Amino acid sequence: LTYFSRYKRTKLRKMSKRPCPTTPPFKLATTPWKDHSELVDTGDALLYGMDLFGDNDLNNPGLTTNETTTINDLTHAVKRVEIWRVRSGGTLIHSVETSGCLAELLLRDYRSSSNSS
């Protein structure tokens, strides 16, 4: 056997041990939320935290209509993020975890300020 034919044989053996090219080169990621709409709905509800306090520059008094609905939606979203944190085993996406923590702080601050008034 010549050197070239030996080289071809070893190369073919190595190539045959490679995985099939039809297998995806990536791993599928699992997420703690059920589907995309659950993530979007929770994100929208977390944004209600900004509505709890009025903007002083625009003389906006904050929540005026449907206040209890907004607070209930925000509370539910914060609890859902806590559930996701447990489901993910502490590896929740930082943007989701941070948004949940900030909304929780705004909600606590709002409740403490409304109880003291």
N, C-alpha and C positions, 0 to 999 in steps of 0.2 A: 504494500500500500504506500502510496506517496503521502507526503506531508499534507498536501491540499485535500486529499480524500479523508484523511484522519481529522483534519480541522473541520471539514463539513459534517462528519459524523458526530463529533462532540458538540458542535453548534446545534445540530438538529436535536440531539438529546436534551440539551439545555432548553431549547425552545419548546420541546414537548412537555416540559415540567412547568411551564408558565401557565397561569390561569387562562381560561377561555377569554378571548377579547370581548365577548358579549356581556361579561359580568361588569356591572358598574364600578368605576374606580373610586366611588365615594361610599360612605356609610350613611344609612338613613338615620336621621335624627328623630328622636321621640320628644314630643313636647308635652308639658303638663296640661295644656288646654285641650278641650275636646275637638274644636275646629277653629277655623280662621274667624268666623263670626263671633265666637266667644271671646277671642282675644280683642277684636275690634270693639265689641260692646263694653268690655271691661275697661279698655283704654278710654273710650268716650266717657264712661262714668267716672273714671279717675280725674278727668279734666274738670268735673264739677267742683273739685276742690278749689280751683281758682275763683269760682263764683261765690264762694262763701264770704269773701271779704270784698268790700267795694274798693274801687280805684279812687284814691283821694284827689287825683288831678282832674278827673272827670265828674266829680261829685256824684258818683254812683254809690247808692247806699248798700249795695250787695244784693242778696236774695230778697225778693219781695213776693213773687208768686211761686206757688208750688214748692215752697221751702221744704216741707216734710218729704215730698217725693224726691227731691234732689239729695237730701241728707240720707234717705233710705237707700237710694241708688249708690251713693258714694260709700256708705257703710257696707253694702253688699259687695261692691267691687274690692274694697280693702280686704274683706274676709276671703274673697275668691283668690286674691294674690297670696294671702297666707296659706291657703290650701295648695296653690301651685308650688309655693316654696317647699312645703312638706313633700309633695309628690315628686319634685325634681331632686330631692335629696340634698338640698342646699346648693344646687348648681343652677339656680334660676338665672335667666338672662338679666344682666345688670340694669338695663334700661327699664325692664318691667319691675324688678325689685325696687329700684330707686323711685320710680313713679308711685308705687304702692306705699312706700315708706313716707314720701312727701305728702301724699294725700292723707295718710293716717295722721301725720302731725298737724296738717291744716284742720282736719276734722276734730282732733282733740283740742286744738286751740280755739276753734269756733265754739265747741261745746262748753269749754271753761269760760269763755268770754260771755256767752249767752246765759250761763248759770249765775255769773256774778252780777249781771245787769238786773 
